[in-house]
Amino acid sequence: MDLSGNKPIALFYGLLCHGIFLVAGAVMFITILTGFQFSVGPFEGFGAVAINLLLLIQFPMGHSFFLSNRGMKVLEIFAPKSYAKTLRTTVYATIASIQLILLFTFWNFSGVFIWQMETPASLSMIILNLLSWALLSISSIQAGYKVQTGSLGWTSVYQGKTPVFPDMPTRGLFSIIRQPIYLSFSLVLWTSPQMSLDLFIVALSYSLYCYFGPMLKEKRFQKIYGKSFSEYQQKVPYYLPFISRGSGQFKRN
């Protein structure tokens, strides 16, 4: 399909996607370091629990659903018909960013803290958090930053080309573990000097998702890459160094 002559549409989706992406990153960073104490959710009691539960589950559910065939069809609703398939990665990243903004902005804060670190211990935790963000950024780049940031879609429309997806990542952090993005995301959530009960619930829930969720992703990779992915599974641990899940069971490499 010739997509030339639609630079305005491409730029609109690009600016929207990356603008919301940056806002989501900033909101998430500040909220994690402060343990949700500045979130603006107004509810208390049962209402707060119910809303928080909805906020908690909407991100992993949407994250997995929109990667399915049915979910991709839904993504196409949010783009002009002629460019719907091309812009799916851009729309996906935009929706994911909005979901994170909703979670980290409208959470109803409990006021309960598990730990609150003072200086200099808090500085050490902040450094660990920044390192976790760095690992998340590096692994996202190595996985194919255009897909991870949503730029693949809008740049393809801008250039009038069909999107070219990156090959299966196997280098860099992906040569150490198969899911460095998900592990890094978990580390970001746990490395806060202000660990409230709220952040603890989010960190625990999303850490479980970050461990089990990629198993569905690996099934897709198995269908796409076949033997190459099977060999990669046998060589590289699933989630933690020295621990493999290549055959569906834990074993030492």
BELVEN-V706823 format. One record per residue. N is the residue number from 1. PHI is phi in whole degrees, 0 to 359 (* if undefined). Layout:
BEGIN
n: <N N>
phi: <PHI PHI>
END
This chain:
BEGIN
n: <1 2 3 4 5 6 7 8 9 10 11 12 13 14 15 16 17 18 19 20 21 22 23 24 25 26 27 28 29 30 31 32 33 34 35 36 37 38 39 40 41 42 43 44 45 46 47 48 49 50 51 52 53 54 55 56 57 58 59 60 61 62 63 64 65 66 67 68 69 70 71 72 73 74 75 76 77 78 79 80 81 82 83 84 85 86 87 88 89 90 91 92 93 94 95 96 97 98 99 100 101 102 103 104 105 106 107 108 109 110 111 112 113 114 115 116 117 118 119 120 121 122 123 124 125 126 127 128 129 130 131 132 133 134 135 136 137 138 139 140 141 142 143 144 145 146 147 148 149 150 151 152 153 154 155 156 157 158 159 160 161 162 163 164 165 166 167 168 169 170 171 172 173 174 175 176 177 178 179 180 181 182 183 184 185 186 187 188 189 190 191 192 193 194 195 196 197 198 199 200 201 202 203 204 205 206 207 208 209 210 211 212 213 214 215 216 217 218 219 220 221 222 223 224 225 226 227 228 229 230 231 232 233 234 235 236 237 238 239 240 241 242 243 244 245 246 247 248 249 250 251 252 253>
phi: <* 276 253 292 83 233 297 300 296 299 294 299 292 294 296 296 298 285 297 293 300 293 298 299 298 294 297 296 300 293 294 293 293 256 66 73 290 250 293 253 301 266 271 225 63 298 300 295 298 296 294 297 296 297 296 291 273 293 287 296 295 293 301 280 298 289 271 279 299 293 296 295 296 293 302 293 295 268 219 306 306 293 239 301 293 294 270 301 294 292 296 300 295 295 296 300 295 297 298 293 298 300 299 277 258 258 297 267 288 276 85 262 244 272 212 224 273 259 294 267 301 295 294 298 291 296 298 298 294 296 295 295 297 296 297 297 293 297 294 293 296 291 282 120 299 295 286 295 266 87 283 301 295 289 291 293 295 300 273 71 237 283 301 247 280 292 288 303 287 223 253 65 296 285 272 260 220 277 234 293 295 291 295 297 299 297 297 302 289 271 264 241 285 237 270 278 301 297 294 300 296 295 297 294 297 284 293 296 296 293 274 273 302 296 297 292 298 292 295 294 297 297 291 281 256 57 299 300 287 299 293 297 301 288 271 244 301 289 231 234 303 77 239 248 232 299 258 92 228 287 202 281 285>
END
